[in-house]
């Protein structure tokens, strides 16, 4: 089940890097349009990442009830940290050579399955809510933290061929939850166990021909809470059905993760300089509007960075900076990297030697602290068209670029600035918005301009926490995105923020 391994496939790296990638991914994913998937919304990034990065868009269908429940999970260790999970019959026994016999005796494979499935939690820990159509569970005051992310997988026409391989596993247990077989895993991404563990739970639902996986972020919930939620899940297949054979994608039908859209890590410096804007310049960008009367969702609006400030203190966000930090709308970095008086704290950066996840875990070989600043920008959006625009999704992310002697400009990678026995730094590049003026109807995030009338200008405020030694490499990408250089971003042009580091 290679697809299952791809789903939610955070690289074997510390939590800080994975959280940053999850925040960033909404601006990296490309939709049918040549623009990035602005229609999805920033705050949908969590599930979008799980589905798209896992090639799960073709897998989100569901299955039939009434199948005899005769299947269970079996686990087998590989090396010190690898686990292989297979499906077999409850009657499965091991023969004299150690091989499993009668793998799925009596298990009837359905021809038709429901076209959709719903997941409802009958039990939630205190203070938690279920949202995103049931696929996420989190604390009510921080519903974008992703304490529980649930994904689904259709079992194949021969479930005995299923093999789920997990790495970086430091603890595991085979369980039975409310009549369903399950496997609980604890995964650790650094060998020192420092807040880099995650929990994962696979649950087998043969009556709906499904495997559900619950992923729990580090430090959010206990094992007991995870199991209690899982035991109370109600999984229901729809009345509408489809053929099982049609629900399973052919390998050639899987969506491409790396599409040919011009995204790259390095490019000739002249391509960046050609449309480079300065602070105070006005230029045009594409904007997504979800007005019901809007036949064309994408429009052109003018933007201008009218003011930029740099500070050591959160008070730059305004007198109500403490309520901003406590709101739960914005990234956890605002609280993590500030003290009770709002003063910015340094960031610890680990340099990591990657393990293989089977015989070795990742190891921190060097640690350093980086001083940080809060950059706050005032950005004006102007509608030069004749039609009023509604719920305009906006992204204003910083991208770090370094120019080499060869005339190429590349995405900044901190781990390559000096030689050492490491593979990556926990924070290497990328600055998604840490704070932004909240607006819109909050049905799909809050980084929206609610209404922009014809001829009107609306001002928003955006802020980022930035490492001081990376400030000489900063550019603002008004199309959104920090991790790759895209052709449409170059056509729009970055805003030059490098002078802020002087």
Kinemage of the C-alpha trace (Angstrom):
@kinemage 1
@onewidth
@group {chain A} dominant
@subgroup {mainchain}
@vectorlist {calphas} color= white
{ca unk a 1} P 0.000 0.000 0.000
{ca unk a 2} L 2.437 2.594 -1.213
{ca unk a 3} L -0.247 5.264 -1.381
{ca unk a 4} L -0.950 4.774 2.286
{ca unk a 5} L 2.672 5.407 3.037
{ca unk a 6} L 2.529 8.608 0.999
{ca unk a 7} L -0.526 9.930 2.791
{ca unk a 8} L 0.426 12.390 5.533
{ca unk a 9} L 4.032 11.626 4.654
{ca unk a 10} L 5.886 14.194 6.706
{ca unk a 11} L 9.618 13.671 6.133
{ca unk a 12} L 11.668 12.253 8.960
{ca unk a 13} L 12.413 15.631 10.433
{ca unk a 14} L 11.594 17.459 13.646
{ca unk a 15} L 8.152 18.808 14.405
{ca unk a 16} L 9.155 22.417 13.874
{ca unk a 17} L 10.013 21.810 10.224
{ca unk a 18} L 6.922 19.706 9.601
{ca unk a 19} L 4.650 22.330 11.132
{ca unk a 20} L 6.218 24.986 8.954
{ca unk a 21} L 5.724 22.841 5.849
{ca unk a 22} L 2.089 22.251 6.722
{ca unk a 23} L 1.502 25.992 7.091
{ca unk a 24} L 3.249 26.627 3.807
{ca unk a 25} L 1.780 23.884 1.637
{ca unk a 26} L -1.459 25.708 0.788
{ca unk a 27} L 0.573 28.188 -1.204
{ca unk a 28} L 2.601 25.506 -2.993
{ca unk a 29} L -0.174 23.271 -4.264
{ca unk a 30} L -1.278 23.932 -7.826
{ca unk a 31} L -4.883 23.517 -8.896
{ca unk a 32} L -6.371 23.283 -12.372
{ca unk a 33} L -5.717 26.983 -12.832
{ca unk a 34} L -2.233 28.255 -13.623
{ca unk a 35} L -2.388 30.120 -10.312
{ca unk a 36} L -1.793 28.424 -6.998
{ca unk a 37} L -4.843 27.032 -5.302
{ca unk a 38} L -6.043 30.255 -3.750
{ca unk a 39} L -9.615 29.023 -3.713
{ca unk a 40} L -8.788 26.417 -1.111
{ca unk a 41} L -7.921 28.936 1.573
{ca unk a 42} L -4.929 29.250 3.837
{ca unk a 43} L -6.557 27.600 6.790
{ca unk a 44} L -7.400 24.475 4.833
{ca unk a 45} L -3.721 23.768 4.434
{ca unk a 46} L -3.704 20.872 6.916
{ca unk a 47} L -6.123 18.591 5.125
{ca unk a 48} L -5.104 19.768 1.672
{ca unk a 49} L -1.582 18.626 2.409
{ca unk a 50} L -2.754 15.231 3.625
{ca unk a 51} L -4.876 14.624 0.568
{ca unk a 52} L -2.807 16.111 -2.223
{ca unk a 53} L 0.662 15.263 -1.022
{ca unk a 54} L -0.571 11.726 -0.454
{ca unk a 55} L -2.184 11.510 -3.874
{ca unk a 56} L -5.397 10.883 -2.000
{ca unk a 57} L -7.665 12.972 -4.166
{ca unk a 58} L -8.444 9.841 -6.138
{ca unk a 59} L -8.950 7.781 -2.997
{ca unk a 60} L -11.606 9.778 -1.164
{ca unk a 61} L -14.489 7.406 -1.750
{ca unk a 62} L -16.175 5.008 0.611
{ca unk a 63} L -17.512 1.510 0.957
{ca unk a 64} L -20.254 -0.932 1.748
{ca unk a 65} L -21.634 -2.208 5.006
{ca unk a 66} L -22.683 -5.751 5.777
{ca unk a 67} L -19.415 -7.537 4.921
{ca unk a 68} L -18.435 -10.313 7.305
{ca unk a 69} L -15.867 -8.975 9.775
{ca unk a 70} L -13.177 -11.611 9.570
{ca unk a 71} L -10.080 -9.476 8.942
{ca unk a 72} L -7.468 -8.140 11.316
{ca unk a 73} L -4.066 -6.481 11.314
{ca unk a 74} L -0.753 -8.237 11.852
{ca unk a 75} L 2.503 -6.432 12.625
{ca unk a 76} L 6.091 -7.433 12.041
{ca unk a 77} L 9.135 -5.441 13.095
{ca unk a 78} L 11.934 -4.528 10.720
{ca unk a 79} L 15.219 -3.406 12.194
{ca unk a 80} L 15.002 -1.288 15.332
{ca unk a 81} L 12.403 1.225 14.161
{ca unk a 82} L 10.501 -0.285 11.235
{ca unk a 83} L 7.012 -1.820 11.366
{ca unk a 84} L 5.230 -3.677 8.557
{ca unk a 85} L 1.458 -4.015 8.894
{ca unk a 86} L -0.505 -6.589 6.895
{ca unk a 87} L -4.142 -7.711 6.767
{ca unk a 88} L -5.141 -11.283 7.472
{ca unk a 89} L -8.035 -13.356 8.703
{ca unk a 90} L -8.952 -13.653 12.365
{ca unk a 91} L -8.366 -17.381 11.808
{ca unk a 92} L -4.838 -16.803 10.518
{ca unk a 93} L -2.221 -19.066 12.018
{ca unk a 94} L 1.520 -19.410 11.498
{ca unk a 95} L 2.713 -22.589 9.778
{ca unk a 96} L 5.852 -24.557 10.597
{ca unk a 97} L 7.985 -22.252 8.449
{ca unk a 98} L 6.675 -19.114 10.124
{ca unk a 99} L 4.474 -18.007 7.223
{ca unk a 100} L 0.878 -16.922 7.783
{ca unk a 101} L -1.716 -19.373 6.488
{ca unk a 102} L -5.407 -18.871 5.613
{ca unk a 103} L -4.879 -15.137 5.326
{ca unk a 104} L -8.432 -14.081 4.561
{ca unk a 105} L -10.487 -17.208 4.865
{ca unk a 106} L -14.182 -16.452 4.647
{ca unk a 107} L -13.773 -12.732 3.971
{ca unk a 108} L -16.164 -11.722 1.213
{ca unk a 109} L -14.900 -9.001 -1.110
{ca unk a 110} L -17.784 -6.677 -2.089
{ca unk a 111} L -18.418 -5.804 -5.722
{ca unk a 112} L -20.009 -2.463 -4.827
{ca unk a 113} L -19.124 0.057 -2.161
{ca unk a 114} L -20.735 3.332 -1.002
{ca unk a 115} L -19.672 6.405 -2.901
{ca unk a 116} L -18.851 8.346 0.283
{ca unk a 117} L -18.267 7.833 3.980
{ca unk a 118} L -18.885 10.006 7.033
{ca unk a 119} L -16.948 9.993 10.276
{ca unk a 120} L -18.541 11.142 13.509
{ca unk a 121} L -16.910 11.209 16.937
{ca unk a 122} L -19.292 10.148 19.699
{ca unk a 123} L -16.661 11.079 22.296
{ca unk a 124} L -14.422 14.157 22.350
{ca unk a 125} L -11.973 15.204 25.063
{ca unk a 126} L -13.051 18.285 26.978
{ca unk a 127} L -12.615 21.476 24.995
{ca unk a 128} L -12.328 19.734 21.624
{ca unk a 129} L -14.515 20.052 18.524
{ca unk a 130} L -14.855 18.107 15.285
{ca unk a 131} L -14.662 20.047 11.997
{ca unk a 132} L -13.583 19.846 8.354
{ca unk a 133} L -16.493 17.447 7.651
{ca unk a 134} L -15.428 15.276 10.562
{ca unk a 135} L -11.883 14.637 9.407
{ca unk a 136} L -10.206 16.848 11.977
{ca unk a 137} L -10.582 17.147 15.747
{ca unk a 138} L -8.923 19.853 17.776
{ca unk a 139} L -9.294 22.242 20.673
{ca unk a 140} L -12.044 24.786 20.149
{ca unk a 141} L -9.701 27.695 20.816
{ca unk a 142} L -7.115 26.373 18.330
{ca unk a 143} L -9.033 24.489 15.645
{ca unk a 144} L -6.228 24.730 13.112
{ca unk a 145} L -3.665 22.939 15.245
{ca unk a 146} L -4.565 19.511 13.865
{ca unk a 147} L -4.557 17.404 17.038
{ca unk a 148} L -6.385 14.620 15.190
{ca unk a 149} L -6.276 14.288 11.424
{ca unk a 150} L -8.248 11.374 9.990
{ca unk a 151} L -7.709 9.915 6.535
{ca unk a 152} L -9.223 6.923 4.777
{ca unk a 153} L -8.048 4.219 2.398
{ca unk a 154} L -10.085 1.773 0.349
{ca unk a 155} L -8.983 -1.819 0.782
{ca unk a 156} L -8.044 -3.556 -2.453
{ca unk a 157} L -9.679 -6.481 -4.179
{ca unk a 158} L -7.127 -8.695 -2.439
{ca unk a 159} L -6.609 -7.202 1.038
{ca unk a 160} L -3.991 -9.825 1.854
{ca unk a 161} L -1.647 -7.977 -0.515
{ca unk a 162} L -1.862 -4.871 1.661
{ca unk a 163} L 1.355 -3.909 3.388
{ca unk a 164} L 1.744 -0.688 5.329
{ca unk a 165} L 5.352 0.117 6.147
{ca unk a 166} L 6.104 2.673 8.849
{ca unk a 167} L 9.501 3.940 9.949
{ca unk a 168} L 10.792 5.816 13.011
{ca unk a 169} L 8.536 3.704 15.256
{ca unk a 170} L 9.660 3.588 18.897
{ca unk a 171} L 6.558 1.907 20.341
{ca unk a 172} L 3.579 -0.030 18.953
{ca unk a 173} L 0.595 -2.056 20.077
{ca unk a 174} L -2.053 -4.234 18.394
{ca unk a 175} L -5.511 -3.380 19.766
{ca unk a 176} L -9.203 -4.074 19.380
{ca unk a 177} L -11.418 -0.978 19.593
{ca unk a 178} L -15.192 -1.417 19.631
{ca unk a 179} L -14.959 -4.618 17.610
{ca unk a 180} L -12.406 -3.243 15.138
{ca unk a 181} L -8.773 -4.291 14.956
{ca unk a 182} L -6.242 -1.479 15.213
{ca unk a 183} L -2.527 -0.802 15.428
{ca unk a 184} L -1.194 2.090 17.518
{ca unk a 185} L 2.230 3.534 16.749
{ca unk a 186} L 4.434 6.135 18.370
{ca unk a 187} L 6.940 7.687 15.995
{ca unk a 188} L 10.001 9.668 16.954
{ca unk a 189} L 11.875 11.892 14.533
{ca unk a 190} L 14.895 12.684 16.670
{ca unk a 191} L 16.785 10.191 18.773
{ca unk a 192} L 16.697 12.452 21.845
{ca unk a 193} L 12.878 12.286 22.045
{ca unk a 194} L 12.561 16.059 22.346
{ca unk a 195} L 8.993 16.906 21.364
{ca unk a 196} L 9.358 15.244 18.001
{ca unk a 197} L 7.054 12.311 18.555
{ca unk a 198} L 3.740 11.672 16.860
{ca unk a 199} L 1.049 9.080 17.342
{ca unk a 200} L -0.616 7.154 14.543
{ca unk a 201} L -3.519 4.739 14.723
{ca unk a 202} L -4.665 2.420 11.937
{ca unk a 203} L -8.206 1.026 12.323
{ca unk a 204} L -9.666 -1.693 10.103
{ca unk a 205} L -13.299 -1.352 8.998
{ca unk a 206} L -13.940 -4.366 6.732
{ca unk a 207} L -17.714 -3.821 6.982
{ca unk a 208} L -17.140 -0.661 4.926
{ca unk a 209} L -14.002 -2.023 3.238
{ca unk a 210} L -11.917 0.761 4.702
{ca unk a 211} L -8.774 1.471 6.643
{ca unk a 212} L -8.866 4.672 8.673
{ca unk a 213} L -5.741 6.332 9.916
{ca unk a 214} L -5.719 8.841 12.748
{ca unk a 215} L -2.658 11.013 12.984
{ca unk a 216} L -2.014 12.942 16.198
{ca unk a 217} L 0.496 15.743 16.454
{ca unk a 218} L 3.249 15.760 19.026
{ca unk a 219} L 2.329 16.790 22.540
{ca unk a 220} L -1.300 17.555 21.718
{ca unk a 221} L -3.077 14.544 23.227
{ca unk a 222} L -2.306 11.461 25.271
{ca unk a 223} L -2.489 7.887 24.031
{ca unk a 224} L -5.556 7.270 26.210
{ca unk a 225} L -7.351 10.265 24.667
{ca unk a 226} L -6.501 9.106 21.165
{ca unk a 227} L -7.804 5.587 21.815
{ca unk a 228} L -10.967 6.887 23.493
{ca unk a 229} L -11.769 9.077 20.483
{ca unk a 230} L -11.030 6.222 18.078
{ca unk a 231} L -13.201 3.763 19.982
{ca unk a 232} L -16.137 6.148 19.747
{ca unk a 233} L -15.885 6.818 16.008
{ca unk a 234} L -19.036 6.176 13.978
{ca unk a 235} L -18.147 5.398 10.360
{ca unk a 236} L -21.110 5.351 7.980
{ca unk a 237} L -21.193 4.542 4.279
{ca unk a 238} L -23.572 6.385 1.972
{ca unk a 239} L -26.548 4.765 0.257
{ca unk a 240} L -25.136 5.682 -3.116
{ca unk a 241} L -22.751 2.982 -4.305
{ca unk a 242} L -20.012 2.457 -6.849
{ca unk a 243} L -18.081 -0.548 -8.096
{ca unk a 244} L -15.072 -1.417 -5.964
{ca unk a 245} L -13.030 -1.872 -9.144
{ca unk a 246} L -13.857 1.705 -10.163
{ca unk a 247} L -12.891 3.077 -6.746
{ca unk a 248} L -9.360 1.737 -6.942
{ca unk a 249} L -7.091 3.866 -9.134
{ca unk a 250} L -4.682 2.420 -11.618
{ca unk a 251} L -1.097 3.418 -10.935
{ca unk a 252} L -1.042 5.476 -14.125
{ca unk a 253} L -4.056 7.464 -12.909
{ca unk a 254} L -2.418 8.825 -9.764
{ca unk a 255} L -1.988 12.608 -9.685
{ca unk a 256} L 1.498 13.958 -10.139
{ca unk a 257} L 2.966 15.548 -7.038
{ca unk a 258} L 5.543 17.553 -8.962
{ca unk a 259} L 3.694 19.177 -11.821
{ca unk a 260} L 5.470 20.876 -14.681
{ca unk a 261} L 4.506 24.403 -13.725
{ca unk a 262} L 7.868 26.118 -13.587
{ca unk a 263} L 8.469 25.548 -9.865
{ca unk a 264} L 12.188 25.307 -9.150
{ca unk a 265} L 14.829 25.835 -6.473
{ca unk a 266} L 17.147 28.035 -8.556
{ca unk a 267} L 16.926 30.305 -11.579
{ca unk a 268} L 18.986 32.917 -13.407
{ca unk a 269} L 19.198 36.075 -11.316
{ca unk a 270} L 18.034 38.166 -14.261
{ca unk a 271} L 14.631 36.428 -14.121
{ca unk a 272} L 14.104 37.788 -10.610
{ca unk a 273} L 15.481 41.241 -11.331
{ca unk a 274} L 13.351 41.747 -14.459
{ca unk a 275} L 10.110 42.404 -12.534
{ca unk a 276} L 11.525 43.282 -9.128
{ca unk a 277} L 9.472 45.893 -7.215
{ca unk a 278} L 10.537 48.222 -4.438
{ca unk a 279} L 8.609 49.151 -1.292
{ca unk a 280} L 6.085 51.798 -2.348
{ca unk a 281} L 5.690 50.526 -5.940
{ca unk a 282} L 2.224 49.670 -7.235
{ca unk a 283} L 1.820 46.566 -9.415
{ca unk a 284} L -0.870 44.049 -10.409
{ca unk a 285} L -1.543 40.556 -9.064
{ca unk a 286} L -4.261 37.988 -9.650
{ca unk a 287} L -6.970 37.758 -6.989
{ca unk a 288} L -9.568 35.081 -6.307
{ca unk a 289} L -13.128 36.242 -5.560
{ca unk a 290} L -15.934 33.877 -4.531
{ca unk a 291} L -18.883 36.167 -5.285
{ca unk a 292} L -21.926 34.121 -6.361
{ca unk a 293} L -22.515 36.543 -9.217
{ca unk a 294} L -18.908 36.245 -10.323
{ca unk a 295} L -18.526 34.184 -13.496
{ca unk a 296} L -14.757 34.610 -13.517
{ca unk a 297} L -13.284 33.797 -10.105
{ca unk a 298} L -9.855 35.267 -10.863
{ca unk a 299} L -9.378 38.999 -11.282
{ca unk a 300} L -6.560 41.509 -11.431
{ca unk a 301} L -6.069 43.956 -8.574
{ca unk a 302} L -3.317 46.435 -7.786
{ca unk a 303} L -1.179 46.055 -4.684
{ca unk a 304} L 1.296 48.372 -2.990
{ca unk a 305} L 3.444 47.829 0.093
{ca unk a 306} L 3.041 51.270 1.591
{ca unk a 307} L 4.970 50.797 4.833
{ca unk a 308} L 7.291 48.273 6.520
{ca unk a 309} L 8.414 48.281 10.152
{ca unk a 310} L 10.891 46.065 12.014
{ca unk a 311} L 10.649 45.528 15.775
{ca unk a 312} L 11.802 43.404 18.711
{ca unk a 313} L 8.348 43.483 20.322
{ca unk a 314} L 4.829 42.277 19.504
{ca unk a 315} L 3.437 45.735 20.291
{ca unk a 316} L 4.157 46.619 16.674
{ca unk a 317} L 0.914 44.727 15.928
{ca unk a 318} L -1.060 47.269 17.945
{ca unk a 319} L -2.246 47.908 21.487
{ca unk a 320} L -4.277 44.692 21.434
{ca unk a 321} L -1.251 42.513 20.607
{ca unk a 322} L -1.912 40.195 23.561
{ca unk a 323} L -5.432 39.372 22.373
{ca unk a 324} L -3.998 38.752 18.905
{ca unk a 325} L -1.618 36.187 20.373
{ca unk a 326} L -4.414 34.562 22.369
{ca unk a 327} L -6.941 34.449 19.523
{ca unk a 328} L -5.849 31.093 18.094
{ca unk a 329} L -6.241 32.411 14.540
{ca unk a 330} L -2.555 32.927 13.891
{ca unk a 331} L 0.528 30.733 14.000
{ca unk a 332} L 1.806 29.408 17.319
{ca unk a 333} L 5.126 31.137 16.621
{ca unk a 334} L 3.662 34.424 17.838
{ca unk a 335} L 3.387 32.979 21.338
{ca unk a 336} L 6.296 30.549 21.188
{ca unk a 337} L 8.823 33.227 20.356
{ca unk a 338} L 7.670 36.048 22.627
{ca unk a 339} L 7.740 36.519 26.382
{ca unk a 340} L 4.952 37.895 28.595
{ca unk a 341} L 5.936 41.452 27.681
{ca unk a 342} L 5.860 40.696 23.966
{ca unk a 343} L 9.630 40.730 23.532
{ca unk a 344} L 10.871 38.427 20.796
{ca unk a 345} L 12.897 35.388 21.848
{ca unk a 346} L 15.638 33.658 19.846
{ca unk a 347} L 14.930 30.510 17.862
{ca unk a 348} L 16.837 27.293 18.468
{ca unk a 349} L 17.966 25.706 15.225
{ca unk a 350} L 19.084 22.089 15.104
{ca unk a 351} L 21.329 20.649 12.413
{ca unk a 352} L 20.263 17.080 11.810
{ca unk a 353} L 21.911 13.965 10.428
{ca unk a 354} L 19.093 11.921 8.903
{ca unk a 355} L 18.646 8.286 9.863
{ca unk a 356} L 17.027 5.650 7.682
{ca unk a 357} L 14.060 5.250 10.043
{ca unk a 358} L 14.572 1.485 10.226
{ca unk a 359} L 17.939 1.017 11.903
{ca unk a 360} L 18.555 4.607 12.980
{ca unk a 361} L 16.680 7.773 13.858
{ca unk a 362} L 17.586 11.346 13.021
{ca unk a 363} L 20.316 12.803 15.211
{ca unk a 364} L 21.014 16.424 16.158
{ca unk a 365} L 24.703 17.072 15.554
{ca unk a 366} L 24.760 20.825 16.096
{ca unk a 367} L 22.534 23.425 17.771
{ca unk a 368} L 22.576 27.203 17.544
{ca unk a 369} L 20.365 30.142 18.453
{ca unk a 370} L 19.248 32.776 15.967
{ca unk a 371} L 18.078 36.252 16.933
{ca unk a 372} L 14.683 37.172 15.509
{ca unk a 373} L 12.747 40.278 14.477
{ca unk a 374} L 9.105 40.951 13.742
{ca unk a 375} L 8.538 42.503 10.312
{ca unk a 376} L 5.169 44.211 9.873
{ca unk a 377} L 3.999 45.401 6.432
{ca unk a 378} L 1.055 47.571 5.435
{ca unk a 379} L -0.314 46.464 2.050
{ca unk a 380} L -2.925 48.251 -0.071
{ca unk a 381} L -5.250 46.339 -2.401
{ca unk a 382} L -7.049 48.383 -5.086
{ca unk a 383} L -9.869 47.173 -7.331
{ca unk a 384} L -9.400 48.891 -10.693
{ca unk a 385} L -12.194 46.894 -12.297
{ca unk a 386} L -15.886 47.626 -12.717
{ca unk a 387} L -17.225 44.767 -10.556
{ca unk a 388} L -17.254 44.470 -6.786
{ca unk a 389} L -15.152 41.597 -5.467
{ca unk a 390} L -16.061 39.466 -2.449
{ca unk a 391} L -13.990 37.321 -0.080
{ca unk a 392} L -10.662 37.874 -1.786
{ca unk a 393} L -8.145 35.356 -0.515
{ca unk a 394} L -4.704 36.921 -0.083
{ca unk a 395} L -1.255 35.535 0.630
{ca unk a 396} L 1.816 37.627 1.327
{ca unk a 397} L 4.710 35.334 2.119
{ca unk a 398} L 8.414 36.018 2.356
{ca unk a 399} L 10.816 34.050 0.218
{ca unk a 400} L 14.575 33.942 0.885
{ca unk a 401} L 16.894 33.931 -2.129
{ca unk a 402} L 20.677 33.900 -2.368
{ca unk a 403} L 22.712 34.818 -5.442
{ca unk a 404} L 25.791 32.840 -6.386
{ca unk a 405} L 28.868 33.739 -8.414
{ca unk a 406} L 27.452 31.774 -11.346
{ca unk a 407} L 24.659 34.300 -11.936
{ca unk a 408} L 22.028 31.984 -10.467
{ca unk a 409} L 19.695 32.866 -7.614
{ca unk a 410} L 18.477 30.039 -5.369
{ca unk a 411} L 16.154 29.323 -2.456
{ca unk a 412} L 18.097 29.972 0.725
{ca unk a 413} L 19.099 26.814 2.564
{ca unk a 414} L 20.675 27.454 5.940
{ca unk a 415} L 22.184 23.975 6.177
{ca unk a 416} L 24.432 24.593 3.153
{ca unk a 417} L 26.055 27.807 4.399
{ca unk a 418} L 28.849 25.844 6.039
{ca unk a 419} L 30.139 22.317 5.682
{ca unk a 420} L 29.211 19.806 8.357
{ca unk a 421} L 28.056 16.286 9.026
{ca unk a 422} L 24.362 17.090 8.732
{ca unk a 423} L 21.631 16.766 6.122
{ca unk a 424} L 19.318 19.645 6.987
{ca unk a 425} L 18.585 22.388 9.486
{ca unk a 426} L 15.225 22.335 11.236
{ca unk a 427} L 14.535 25.817 9.900
{ca unk a 428} L 16.094 26.256 6.490
{ca unk a 429} L 13.838 28.547 4.505
{ca unk a 430} L 10.373 29.950 4.106
{ca unk a 431} L 8.201 32.489 5.904
{ca unk a 432} L 4.447 32.111 5.639
{ca unk a 433} L 2.303 34.808 7.250
{ca unk a 434} L 2.481 34.671 11.055
{ca unk a 435} L -0.105 37.442 11.376
{ca unk a 436} L -2.528 39.076 8.951
{ca unk a 437} L -5.616 41.248 9.100
{ca unk a 438} L -8.451 38.764 9.570
{ca unk a 439} L -11.569 39.154 7.468
{ca unk a 440} L -14.009 37.278 5.266
{ca unk a 441} L -16.802 34.993 6.330
{ca unk a 442} L -14.394 32.575 8.061
{ca unk a 443} L -15.847 29.549 6.319
{ca unk a 444} L -12.490 28.668 4.852
{ca unk a 445} L -9.906 30.524 6.851
{ca unk a 446} L -9.716 34.212 7.709
{ca unk a 447} L -7.066 35.718 5.422
{ca unk a 448} L -9.683 37.368 3.221
{ca unk a 449} L -10.695 40.867 2.211
{ca unk a 450} L -14.444 40.665 2.757
{ca unk a 451} L -15.426 43.181 0.060
{ca unk a 452} L -13.471 45.268 -2.407
{ca unk a 453} L -15.738 47.580 -4.370
{ca unk a 454} L -14.933 48.939 -7.811
{ca unk a 455} L -12.376 51.722 -7.421
{ca unk a 456} L -11.926 50.997 -3.708
{ca unk a 457} L -8.659 50.506 -1.821
{ca unk a 458} L -8.494 48.284 1.269
{ca unk a 459} L -5.465 48.129 3.559
{ca unk a 460} L -4.316 44.961 5.344
{ca unk a 461} L -1.476 44.304 7.764
{ca unk a 462} L 0.786 41.269 7.498
{ca unk a 463} L 3.628 40.245 9.818
{ca unk a 464} L 6.344 37.604 9.905
{ca unk a 465} L 8.869 36.480 12.519
{ca unk a 466} L 12.218 36.409 10.749
{ca unk a 467} L 15.707 35.278 11.703
{ca unk a 468} L 17.937 38.352 11.692
{ca unk a 469} L 20.811 36.757 9.765
{ca unk a 470} L 18.386 35.795 6.959
{ca unk a 471} L 16.984 39.318 6.478
{ca unk a 472} L 19.505 40.258 3.732
{ca unk a 473} L 17.917 37.542 1.556
{ca unk a 474} L 14.257 38.558 1.915
{ca unk a 475} L 11.778 39.125 -0.896
{ca unk a 476} L 8.001 39.454 -0.590
{ca unk a 477} L 5.909 37.149 -2.770
{ca unk a 478} L 2.434 38.647 -3.140
{ca unk a 479} L 1.257 35.541 -4.990
{ca unk a 480} L 2.018 33.480 -1.865
{ca unk a 481} L 4.664 30.798 -1.436
{ca unk a 482} L 8.094 30.492 0.175
{ca unk a 483} L 9.593 27.190 -0.878
{ca unk a 484} L 9.819 27.241 -4.672
{ca unk a 485} L 10.277 29.813 -7.414
{ca unk a 486} L 7.311 29.786 -9.810
{ca unk a 487} L 7.067 31.288 -13.275
{ca unk a 488} L 3.813 33.137 -12.503
{ca unk a 489} L 5.409 34.613 -9.365
{ca unk a 490} L 8.308 35.917 -11.439
{ca unk a 491} L 5.852 37.369 -13.945
{ca unk a 492} L 4.129 39.230 -11.110
{ca unk a 493} L 7.440 40.128 -9.511
{ca unk a 494} L 8.709 40.006 -5.935
{ca unk a 495} L 9.026 43.041 -3.647
{ca unk a 496} L 12.616 43.660 -2.570
{ca unk a 497} L 12.883 43.462 1.238
{ca unk a 498} L 16.658 42.916 1.373
{ca unk a 499} L 17.378 46.456 2.625
{ca unk a 500} L 15.579 45.598 5.882
{ca unk a 501} L 18.630 43.538 6.830
{ca unk a 502} L 21.010 46.499 6.651
